[in-house]
Amino acid sequence: MRVAPVGGTAVQDHVALAEIELCGDLIIAASAARERLSLESIDEVLRVAEERERERS
């Protein structure tokens, strides 16, 4: 068994971490919903409109 060395040599993939956070947000929203999430609700959770607005600027 290999164990990562202590000392902060781990590399963080910021894109992967952001994707994991969005997936978590989506799972939380889906588990709190009484019915299936609509496409609009999914876009809201994933902040699609915010990203599109940022791309336009």
mmCIF file as Biopython writes it, N, C-alpha, C and O atoms, coordinates in Angstrom:
data_model
#
loop_
_atom_site.group_PDB
_atom_site.id
_atom_site.type_symbol
_atom_site.label_atom_id
_atom_site.label_alt_id
_atom_site.label_comp_id
_atom_site.label_asym_id
_atom_site.label_entity_id
_atom_site.label_seq_id
_atom_site.pdbx_PDB_ins_code
_atom_site.Cartn_x
_atom_site.Cartn_y
_atom_site.Cartn_z
_atom_site.occupancy
_atom_site.B_iso_or_equiv
_atom_site.auth_seq_id
_atom_site.auth_asym_id
_atom_site.pdbx_PDB_model_num
ATOM 1   N N  . MET A ? 1  ? 0.847   -1.179 0.000   1.0 0.0 1  A 1 
ATOM 2   C CA . MET A ? 1  ? 0.000   0.000  0.000   1.0 0.0 1  A 1 
ATOM 3   C C  . MET A ? 1  ? 0.886   1.233  0.000   1.0 0.0 1  A 1 
ATOM 4   O O  . MET A ? 1  ? 1.819   1.341  0.795   1.0 0.0 1  A 1 
ATOM 5   N N  . ARG A ? 2  ? 0.584   2.164  -0.903  1.0 0.0 2  A 1 
ATOM 6   C CA . ARG A ? 2  ? 1.338   3.421  -0.971  1.0 0.0 2  A 1 
ATOM 7   C C  . ARG A ? 2  ? 0.539   4.524  -0.313  1.0 0.0 2  A 1 
ATOM 8   O O  . ARG A ? 2  ? -0.679  4.608  -0.471  1.0 0.0 2  A 1 
ATOM 9   N N  . VAL A ? 3  ? 1.221   5.351  0.409   1.0 0.0 3  A 1 
ATOM 10  C CA . VAL A ? 3  ? 0.596   6.482  1.084   1.0 0.0 3  A 1 
ATOM 11  C C  . VAL A ? 3  ? 1.280   7.743  0.587   1.0 0.0 3  A 1 
ATOM 12  O O  . VAL A ? 3  ? 2.504   7.783  0.456   1.0 0.0 3  A 1 
ATOM 13  N N  . ALA A ? 4  ? 0.490   8.773  0.311   1.0 0.0 4  A 1 
ATOM 14  C CA . ALA A ? 4  ? 1.056   10.039 -0.146  1.0 0.0 4  A 1 
ATOM 15  C C  . ALA A ? 4  ? 1.951   10.616 0.939   1.0 0.0 4  A 1 
ATOM 16  O O  . ALA A ? 4  ? 1.586   10.600 2.114   1.0 0.0 4  A 1 
ATOM 17  N N  . PRO A ? 5  ? 3.108   11.121 0.563   1.0 0.0 5  A 1 
ATOM 18  C CA . PRO A ? 5  ? 4.012   11.682 1.559   1.0 0.0 5  A 1 
ATOM 19  C C  . PRO A ? 5  ? 3.425   12.927 2.212   1.0 0.0 5  A 1 
ATOM 20  O O  . PRO A ? 5  ? 2.679   13.683 1.590   1.0 0.0 5  A 1 
ATOM 21  N N  . VAL A ? 6  ? 3.775   13.120 3.462   1.0 0.0 6  A 1 
ATOM 22  C CA . VAL A ? 6  ? 3.340   14.306 4.196   1.0 0.0 6  A 1 
ATOM 23  C C  . VAL A ? 6  ? 4.249   15.455 3.791   1.0 0.0 6  A 1 
ATOM 24  O O  . VAL A ? 6  ? 5.459   15.280 3.650   1.0 0.0 6  A 1 
ATOM 25  N N  . GLY A ? 7  ? 3.665   16.620 3.608   1.0 0.0 7  A 1 
ATOM 26  C CA . GLY A ? 7  ? 4.507   17.751 3.256   1.0 0.0 7  A 1 
ATOM 27  C C  . GLY A ? 7  ? 3.932   18.606 2.149   1.0 0.0 7  A 1 
ATOM 28  O O  . GLY A ? 7  ? 4.622   19.485 1.631   1.0 0.0 7  A 1 
ATOM 29  N N  . GLY A ? 8  ? 2.708   18.377 1.778   1.0 0.0 8  A 1 
ATOM 30  C CA . GLY A ? 8  ? 2.051   19.250 0.816   1.0 0.0 8  A 1 
ATOM 31  C C  . GLY A ? 8  ? 2.460   19.045 -0.624  1.0 0.0 8  A 1 
ATOM 32  O O  . GLY A ? 8  ? 2.470   20.005 -1.395  1.0 0.0 8  A 1 
ATOM 33  N N  . THR A ? 9  ? 2.793   17.848 -1.013  1.0 0.0 9  A 1 
ATOM 34  C CA . THR A ? 9  ? 3.189   17.600 -2.397  1.0 0.0 9  A 1 
ATOM 35  C C  . THR A ? 9  ? 2.001   17.250 -3.282  1.0 0.0 9  A 1 
ATOM 36  O O  . THR A ? 9  ? 2.174   17.010 -4.477  1.0 0.0 9  A 1 
ATOM 37  N N  . ALA A ? 10 ? 0.803   17.216 -2.718  1.0 0.0 10 A 1 
ATOM 38  C CA . ALA A ? 10 ? -0.389  16.886 -3.506  1.0 0.0 10 A 1 
ATOM 39  C C  . ALA A ? 10 ? -0.699  18.009 -4.488  1.0 0.0 10 A 1 
ATOM 40  O O  . ALA A ? 10 ? -0.568  19.190 -4.164  1.0 0.0 10 A 1 
ATOM 41  N N  . VAL A ? 11 ? -1.106  17.629 -5.675  1.0 0.0 11 A 1 
ATOM 42  C CA . VAL A ? 11 ? -1.470  18.597 -6.705  1.0 0.0 11 A 1 
ATOM 43  C C  . VAL A ? 11 ? -2.983  18.721 -6.716  1.0 0.0 11 A 1 
ATOM 44  O O  . VAL A ? 11 ? -3.698  17.719 -6.673  1.0 0.0 11 A 1 
ATOM 45  N N  . GLN A ? 12 ? -3.470  19.964 -6.774  1.0 0.0 12 A 1 
ATOM 46  C CA . GLN A ? 12 ? -4.914  20.168 -6.821  1.0 0.0 12 A 1 
ATOM 47  C C  . GLN A ? 12 ? -5.321  20.514 -8.237  1.0 0.0 12 A 1 
ATOM 48  O O  . GLN A ? 12 ? -4.734  21.393 -8.868  1.0 0.0 12 A 1 
ATOM 49  N N  . ASP A ? 13 ? -6.317  19.826 -8.725  1.0 0.0 13 A 1 
ATOM 50  C CA . ASP A ? 13 ? -6.893  20.110 -10.029 1.0 0.0 13 A 1 
ATOM 51  C C  . ASP A ? 13 ? -8.129  20.968 -9.780  1.0 0.0 13 A 1 
ATOM 52  O O  . ASP A ? 13 ? -9.180  20.455 -9.393  1.0 0.0 13 A 1 
ATOM 53  N N  . HIS A ? 14 ? -8.001  22.267 -10.000 1.0 0.0 14 A 1 
ATOM 54  C CA . HIS A ? 14 ? -9.079  23.197 -9.672  1.0 0.0 14 A 1 
ATOM 55  C C  . HIS A ? 14 ? -10.339 22.955 -10.505 1.0 0.0 14 A 1 
ATOM 56  O O  . HIS A ? 14 ? -11.450 23.167 -10.020 1.0 0.0 14 A 1 
ATOM 57  N N  . VAL A ? 15 ? -10.176 22.520 -11.736 1.0 0.0 15 A 1 
ATOM 58  C CA . VAL A ? 15 ? -11.332 22.219 -12.577 1.0 0.0 15 A 1 
ATOM 59  C C  . VAL A ? 15 ? -12.083 21.013 -12.012 1.0 0.0 15 A 1 
ATOM 60  O O  . VAL A ? 15 ? -13.311 21.028 -11.921 1.0 0.0 15 A 1 
ATOM 61  N N  . ALA A ? 16 ? -11.350 19.982 -11.638 1.0 0.0 16 A 1 
ATOM 62  C CA . ALA A ? 16 ? -11.980 18.792 -11.068 1.0 0.0 16 A 1 
ATOM 63  C C  . ALA A ? 16 ? -12.677 19.131 -9.756  1.0 0.0 16 A 1 
ATOM 64  O O  . ALA A ? 16 ? -13.779 18.647 -9.500  1.0 0.0 16 A 1 
ATOM 65  N N  . LEU A ? 17 ? -12.053 19.951 -8.927  1.0 0.0 17 A 1 
ATOM 66  C CA . LEU A ? 17 ? -12.671 20.341 -7.659  1.0 0.0 17 A 1 
ATOM 67  C C  . LEU A ? 17 ? -13.953 21.131 -7.899  1.0 0.0 17 A 1 
ATOM 68  O O  . LEU A ? 17 ? -14.934 20.945 -7.179  1.0 0.0 17 A 1 
ATOM 69  N N  . ALA A ? 18 ? -13.959 22.004 -8.894  1.0 0.0 18 A 1 
ATOM 70  C CA . ALA A ? 18 ? -15.163 22.776 -9.218  1.0 0.0 18 A 1 
ATOM 71  C C  . ALA A ? 18 ? -16.272 21.851 -9.713  1.0 0.0 18 A 1 
ATOM 72  O O  . ALA A ? 18 ? -17.435 22.032 -9.353  1.0 0.0 18 A 1 
ATOM 73  N N  . GLU A ? 19 ? -15.924 20.865 -10.532 1.0 0.0 19 A 1 
ATOM 74  C CA . GLU A ? 19 ? -16.911 19.907 -11.025 1.0 0.0 19 A 1 
ATOM 75  C C  . GLU A ? 19 ? -17.489 19.080 -9.887  1.0 0.0 19 A 1 
ATOM 76  O O  . GLU A ? 19 ? -18.689 18.806 -9.863  1.0 0.0 19 A 1 
ATOM 77  N N  . ILE A ? 20 ? -16.651 18.684 -8.955  1.0 0.0 20 A 1 
ATOM 78  C CA . ILE A ? 20 ? -17.120 17.914 -7.802  1.0 0.0 20 A 1 
ATOM 79  C C  . ILE A ? 20 ? -18.082 18.752 -6.972  1.0 0.0 20 A 1 
ATOM 80  O O  . ILE A ? 20 ? -19.103 18.246 -6.504  1.0 0.0 20 A 1 
ATOM 81  N N  . GLU A ? 21 ? -17.765 20.028 -6.787  1.0 0.0 21 A 1 
ATOM 82  C CA . GLU A ? 21 ? -18.650 20.917 -6.028  1.0 0.0 21 A 1 
ATOM 83  C C  . GLU A ? 21 ? -20.009 21.060 -6.717  1.0 0.0 21 A 1 
ATOM 84  O O  . GLU A ? 21 ? -21.048 21.012 -6.060  1.0 0.0 21 A 1 
ATOM 85  N N  . LEU A ? 22 ? -19.999 21.237 -8.041  1.0 0.0 22 A 1 
ATOM 86  C CA . LEU A ? 22 ? -21.258 21.353 -8.781  1.0 0.0 22 A 1 
ATOM 87  C C  . LEU A ? 22 ? -22.073 20.070 -8.705  1.0 0.0 22 A 1 
ATOM 88  O O  . LEU A ? 22 ? -23.295 20.115 -8.563  1.0 0.0 22 A 1 
ATOM 89  N N  . CYS A ? 23 ? -21.404 18.934 -8.799  1.0 0.0 23 A 1 
ATOM 90  C CA . CYS A ? 23 ? -22.114 17.649 -8.675  1.0 0.0 23 A 1 
ATOM 91  C C  . CYS A ? 23 ? -22.746 17.521 -7.297  1.0 0.0 23 A 1 
ATOM 92  O O  . CYS A ? 23 ? -23.880 17.059 -7.169  1.0 0.0 23 A 1 
ATOM 93  N N  . GLY A ? 24 ? -22.017 17.929 -6.273  1.0 0.0 24 A 1 
ATOM 94  C CA . GLY A ? 24 ? -22.558 17.896 -4.921  1.0 0.0 24 A 1 
ATOM 95  C C  . GLY A ? 24 ? -23.783 18.782 -4.788  1.0 0.0 24 A 1 
ATOM 96  O O  . GLY A ? 24 ? -24.781 18.394 -4.181  1.0 0.0 24 A 1 
ATOM 97  N N  . ASP A ? 25 ? -23.698 19.994 -5.370  1.0 0.0 25 A 1 
ATOM 98  C CA . ASP A ? 25 ? -24.840 20.907 -5.337  1.0 0.0 25 A 1 
ATOM 99  C C  . ASP A ? 25 ? -26.054 20.291 -6.035  1.0 0.0 25 A 1 
ATOM 100 O O  . ASP A ? 25 ? -27.186 20.420 -5.569  1.0 0.0 25 A 1 
ATOM 101 N N  . LEU A ? 26 ? -25.799 19.628 -7.147  1.0 0.0 26 A 1 
ATOM 102 C CA . LEU A ? 26 ? -26.885 19.002 -7.899  1.0 0.0 26 A 1 
ATOM 103 C C  . LEU A ? 26 ? -27.499 17.837 -7.122  1.0 0.0 26 A 1 
ATOM 104 O O  . LEU A ? 26 ? -28.718 17.663 -7.127  1.0 0.0 26 A 1 
ATOM 105 N N  . ILE A ? 27 ? -26.678 17.058 -6.471  1.0 0.0 27 A 1 
ATOM 106 C CA . ILE A ? 27 ? -27.174 15.934 -5.662  1.0 0.0 27 A 1 
ATOM 107 C C  . ILE A ? 27 ? -28.025 16.447 -4.508  1.0 0.0 27 A 1 
ATOM 108 O O  . ILE A ? 27 ? -29.077 15.880 -4.211  1.0 0.0 27 A 1 
ATOM 109 N N  . ILE A ? 28 ? -27.579 17.507 -3.860  1.0 0.0 28 A 1 
ATOM 110 C CA . ILE A ? 28 ? -28.337 18.086 -2.748  1.0 0.0 28 A 1 
ATOM 111 C C  . ILE A ? 28 ? -29.685 18.602 -3.239  1.0 0.0 28 A 1 
ATOM 112 O O  . ILE A ? 28 ? -30.713 18.359 -2.607  1.0 0.0 28 A 1 
ATOM 113 N N  . ALA A ? 29 ? -29.684 19.315 -4.368  1.0 0.0 29 A 1 
ATOM 114 C CA . ALA A ? 29 ? -30.940 19.844 -4.917  1.0 0.0 29 A 1 
ATOM 115 C C  . ALA A ? 29 ? -31.887 18.714 -5.299  1.0 0.0 29 A 1 
ATOM 116 O O  . ALA A ? 29 ? -33.089 18.793 -5.044  1.0 0.0 29 A 1 
ATOM 117 N N  . ALA A ? 30 ? -31.351 17.671 -5.905  1.0 0.0 30 A 1 
ATOM 118 C CA . ALA A ? 30 ? -32.195 16.549 -6.327  1.0 0.0 30 A 1 
ATOM 119 C C  . ALA A ? 30 ? -32.773 15.815 -5.122  1.0 0.0 30 A 1 
ATOM 120 O O  . ALA A ? 30 ? -33.926 15.385 -5.151  1.0 0.0 30 A 1 
ATOM 121 N N  . SER A ? 31 ? -31.987 15.672 -4.075  1.0 0.0 31 A 1 
ATOM 122 C CA . SER A ? 31 ? -32.491 14.951 -2.903  1.0 0.0 31 A 1 
ATOM 123 C C  . SER A ? 31 ? -33.529 15.767 -2.138  1.0 0.0 31 A 1 
ATOM 124 O O  . SER A ? 31 ? -34.368 15.196 -1.441  1.0 0.0 31 A 1 
ATOM 125 N N  . ALA A ? 32 ? -33.483 17.092 -2.256  1.0 0.0 32 A 1 
ATOM 126 C CA . ALA A ? 32 ? -34.449 17.951 -1.562  1.0 0.0 32 A 1 
ATOM 127 C C  . ALA A ? 32 ? -35.738 18.144 -2.363  1.0 0.0 32 A 1 
ATOM 128 O O  . ALA A ? 32 ? -36.757 18.570 -1.817  1.0 0.0 32 A 1 
ATOM 129 N N  . ALA A ? 33 ? -35.688 17.832 -3.649  1.0 0.0 33 A 1 
ATOM 130 C CA . ALA A ? 33 ? -36.849 18.061 -4.516  1.0 0.0 33 A 1 
ATOM 131 C C  . ALA A ? 33 ? -37.900 16.979 -4.311  1.0 0.0 33 A 1 
ATOM 132 O O  . ALA A ? 33 ? -37.578 15.822 -4.042  1.0 0.0 33 A 1 
ATOM 133 N N  . ARG A ? 34 ? -39.156 17.374 -4.442  1.0 0.0 34 A 1 
ATOM 134 C CA . ARG A ? 34 ? -40.247 16.409 -4.323  1.0 0.0 34 A 1 
ATOM 135 C C  . ARG A ? 34 ? -40.421 15.631 -5.628  1.0 0.0 34 A 1 
ATOM 136 O O  . ARG A ? 34 ? -40.870 14.485 -5.608  1.0 0.0 34 A 1 
ATOM 137 N N  . GLU A ? 35 ? -40.073 16.237 -6.747  1.0 0.0 35 A 1 
ATOM 138 C CA . GLU A ? 35 ? -40.192 15.608 -8.061  1.0 0.0 35 A 1 
ATOM 139 C C  . GLU A ? 35 ? -38.866 15.751 -8.787  1.0 0.0 35 A 1 
ATOM 140 O O  . GLU A ? 35 ? -37.912 16.326 -8.262  1.0 0.0 35 A 1 
ATOM 141 N N  . ARG A ? 36 ? -38.821 15.221 -9.997  1.0 0.0 36 A 1 
ATOM 142 C CA . ARG A ? 36 ? -37.615 15.365 -10.814 1.0 0.0 36 A 1 
ATOM 143 C C  . ARG A ? 36 ? -37.323 16.835 -11.034 1.0 0.0 36 A 1 
ATOM 144 O O  . ARG A ? 36 ? -38.239 17.645 -11.175 1.0 0.0 36 A 1 
ATOM 145 N N  . LEU A ? 37 ? -36.059 17.173 -11.064 1.0 0.0 37 A 1 
ATOM 146 C CA . LEU A ? 37 ? -35.675 18.553 -11.339 1.0 0.0 37 A 1 
ATOM 147 C C  . LEU A ? 37 ? -35.923 18.864 -12.812 1.0 0.0 37 A 1 
ATOM 148 O O  . LEU A ? 37 ? -35.622 18.053 -13.688 1.0 0.0 37 A 1 
ATOM 149 N N  . SER A ? 38 ? -36.469 20.035 -13.071 1.0 0.0 38 A 1 
ATOM 150 C CA . SER A ? 38 ? -36.652 20.465 -14.457 1.0 0.0 38 A 1 
ATOM 151 C C  . SER A ? 38 ? -35.290 20.886 -15.007 1.0 0.0 38 A 1 
ATOM 152 O O  . SER A ? 38 ? -34.342 21.105 -14.253 1.0 0.0 38 A 1 
ATOM 153 N N  . LEU A ? 39 ? -35.212 20.995 -16.324 1.0 0.0 39 A 1 
ATOM 154 C CA . LEU A ? 39 ? -33.968 21.452 -16.932 1.0 0.0 39 A 1 
ATOM 155 C C  . LEU A ? 39 ? -33.604 22.854 -16.448 1.0 0.0 39 A 1 
ATOM 156 O O  . LEU A ? 39 ? -32.428 23.169 -16.265 1.0 0.0 39 A 1 
ATOM 157 N N  . GLU A ? 40 ? -34.609 23.683 -16.243 1.0 0.0 40 A 1 
ATOM 158 C CA . GLU A ? 40 ? -34.376 25.037 -15.744 1.0 0.0 40 A 1 
ATOM 159 C C  . GLU A ? 40 ? -33.805 24.999 -14.327 1.0 0.0 40 A 1 
ATOM 160 O O  . GLU A ? 40 ? -32.904 25.770 -13.997 1.0 0.0 40 A 1 
ATOM 161 N N  . SER A ? 41 ? -34.328 24.107 -13.496 1.0 0.0 41 A 1 
ATOM 162 C CA . SER A ? 41 ? -33.825 23.968 -12.129 1.0 0.0 41 A 1 
ATOM 163 C C  . SER A ? 41 ? -32.377 23.477 -12.119 1.0 0.0 41 A 1 
ATOM 164 O O  . SER A ? 41 ? -31.556 23.953 -11.335 1.0 0.0 41 A 1 
ATOM 165 N N  . ILE A ? 42 ? -32.080 22.539 -12.983 1.0 0.0 42 A 1 
ATOM 166 C CA . ILE A ? 42 ? -30.713 22.023 -13.084 1.0 0.0 42 A 1 
ATOM 167 C C  . ILE A ? 42 ? -29.770 23.139 -13.515 1.0 0.0 42 A 1 
ATOM 168 O O  . ILE A ? 42 ? -28.690 23.295 -12.946 1.0 0.0 42 A 1 
ATOM 169 N N  . ASP A ? 43 ? -30.174 23.916 -14.520 1.0 0.0 43 A 1 
ATOM 170 C CA . ASP A ? 43 ? -29.353 25.037 -14.970 1.0 0.0 43 A 1 
ATOM 171 C C  . ASP A ? 43 ? -29.123 26.041 -13.849 1.0 0.0 43 A 1 
ATOM 172 O O  . ASP A ? 43 ? -28.036 26.603 -13.721 1.0 0.0 43 A 1 
ATOM 173 N N  . GLU A ? 44 ? -30.158 26.262 -13.036 1.0 0.0 44 A 1 
ATOM 174 C CA . GLU A ? 44 ? -30.036 27.199 -11.922 1.0 0.0 44 A 1 
ATOM 175 C C  . GLU A ? 44 ? -29.031 26.686 -10.889 1.0 0.0 44 A 1 
ATOM 176 O O  . GLU A ? 44 ? -28.183 27.439 -10.409 1.0 0.0 44 A 1 
ATOM 177 N N  . VAL A ? 45 ? -29.134 25.412 -10.555 1.0 0.0 45 A 1 
ATOM 178 C CA . VAL A ? 45 ? -28.211 24.814 -9.585  1.0 0.0 45 A 1 
ATOM 179 C C  . VAL A ? 45 ? -26.778 24.871 -10.100 1.0 0.0 45 A 1 
ATOM 180 O O  . VAL A ? 45 ? -25.846 25.153 -9.347  1.0 0.0 45 A 1 
ATOM 181 N N  . LEU A ? 46 ? -26.617 24.602 -11.385 1.0 0.0 46 A 1 
ATOM 182 C CA . LEU A ? 46 ? -25.276 24.583 -11.978 1.0 0.0 46 A 1 
ATOM 183 C C  . LEU A ? 46 ? -24.791 25.975 -12.387 1.0 0.0 46 A 1 
ATOM 184 O O  . LEU A ? 46 ? -23.693 26.126 -12.922 1.0 0.0 46 A 1 
ATOM 185 N N  . ARG A ? 47 ? -25.613 26.977 -12.131 1.0 0.0 47 A 1 
ATOM 186 C CA . ARG A ? 47 ? -25.260 28.381 -12.408 1.0 0.0 47 A 1 
ATOM 187 C C  . ARG A ? 47 ? -24.893 28.606 -13.882 1.0 0.0 47 A 1 
ATOM 188 O O  . ARG A ? 47 ? -23.931 29.309 -14.192 1.0 0.0 47 A 1 
ATOM 189 N N  . VAL A ? 48 ? -25.670 28.003 -14.773 1.0 0.0 48 A 1 
ATOM 190 C CA . VAL A ? 48 ? -25.426 28.101 -16.203 1.0 0.0 48 A 1 
ATOM 191 C C  . VAL A ? 48 ? -25.576 29.545 -16.688 1.0 0.0 48 A 1 
ATOM 192 O O  . VAL A ? 48 ? -24.751 30.022 -17.468 1.0 0.0 48 A 1 
ATOM 193 N N  . ALA A ? 49 ? -26.620 30.245 -16.234 1.0 0.0 49 A 1 
ATOM 194 C CA . ALA A ? 49 ? -26.857 31.626 -16.666 1.0 0.0 49 A 1 
ATOM 195 C C  . ALA A ? 49 ? -25.703 32.528 -16.252 1.0 0.0 49 A 1 
ATOM 196 O O  . ALA A ? 49 ? -25.288 33.397 -17.018 1.0 0.0 49 A 1 
ATOM 197 N N  . GLU A ? 50 ? -25.181 32.326 -15.041 1.0 0.0 50 A 1 
ATOM 198 C CA . GLU A ? 50 ? -24.050 33.137 -14.574 1.0 0.0 50 A 1 
ATOM 199 C C  . GLU A ? 50 ? -22.829 32.926 -15.460 1.0 0.0 50 A 1 
ATOM 200 O O  . GLU A ? 50 ? -22.131 33.882 -15.798 1.0 0.0 50 A 1 
ATOM 201 N N  . GLU A ? 51 ? -22.574 31.689 -15.834 1.0 0.0 51 A 1 
ATOM 202 C CA . GLU A ? 51 ? -21.419 31.385 -16.675 1.0 0.0 51 A 1 
ATOM 203 C C  . GLU A ? 51 ? -21.581 32.000 -18.064 1.0 0.0 51 A 1 
ATOM 204 O O  . GLU A ? 51 ? -20.629 32.541 -18.626 1.0 0.0 51 A 1 
ATOM 205 N N  . ARG A ? 52 ? -22.784 31.915 -18.607 1.0 0.0 52 A 1 
ATOM 206 C CA . ARG A ? 52 ? -23.029 32.518 -19.927 1.0 0.0 52 A 1 
ATOM 207 C C  . ARG A ? 52 ? -22.834 34.027 -19.883 1.0 0.0 52 A 1 
ATOM 208 O O  . ARG A ? 52 ? -22.284 34.618 -20.813 1.0 0.0 52 A 1 
ATOM 209 N N  . GLU A ? 53 ? -23.285 34.645 -18.800 1.0 0.0 53 A 1 
ATOM 210 C CA . GLU A ? 53 ? -23.134 36.095 -18.640 1.0 0.0 53 A 1 
ATOM 211 C C  . GLU A ? 53 ? -21.654 36.464 -18.547 1.0 0.0 53 A 1 
ATOM 212 O O  . GLU A ? 53 ? -21.222 37.463 -19.121 1.0 0.0 53 A 1 
ATOM 213 N N  . ARG A ? 54 ? -20.888 35.664 -17.831 1.0 0.0 54 A 1 
ATOM 214 C CA . ARG A ? 54 ? -19.453 35.914 -17.704 1.0 0.0 54 A 1 
ATOM 215 C C  . ARG A ? 54 ? -18.753 35.778 -19.049 1.0 0.0 54 A 1 
ATOM 216 O O  . ARG A ? 54 ? -17.826 36.530 -19.347 1.0 0.0 54 A 1 
ATOM 217 N N  . GLU A ? 55 ? -19.194 34.819 -19.864 1.0 0.0 55 A 1 
ATOM 218 C CA . GLU A ? 55 ? -18.595 34.614 -21.183 1.0 0.0 55 A 1 
ATOM 219 C C  . GLU A ? 55 ? -18.887 35.789 -22.110 1.0 0.0 55 A 1 
ATOM 220 O O  . GLU A ? 55 ? -18.070 36.113 -22.973 1.0 0.0 55 A 1 
ATOM 221 N N  . ARG A ? 56 ? -20.034 36.425 -21.944 1.0 0.0 56 A 1 
ATOM 222 C CA . ARG A ? 56 ? -20.405 37.566 -22.780 1.0 0.0 56 A 1 
ATOM 223 C C  . ARG A ? 56 ? -19.583 38.808 -22.439 1.0 0.0 56 A 1 
ATOM 224 O O  . ARG A ? 56 ? -19.344 39.655 -23.300 1.0 0.0 56 A 1 
ATOM 225 N N  . SER A ? 57 ? -19.160 38.911 -21.206 1.0 0.0 57 A 1 
ATOM 226 C CA . SER A ? 57 ? -18.426 40.113 -20.755 1.0 0.0 57 A 1 
ATOM 227 C C  . SER A ? 57 ? -17.005 40.132 -21.220 1.0 0.0 57 A 1 
ATOM 228 O O  . SER A ? 57 ? -16.270 41.073 -20.921 1.0 0.0 57 A 1 
#
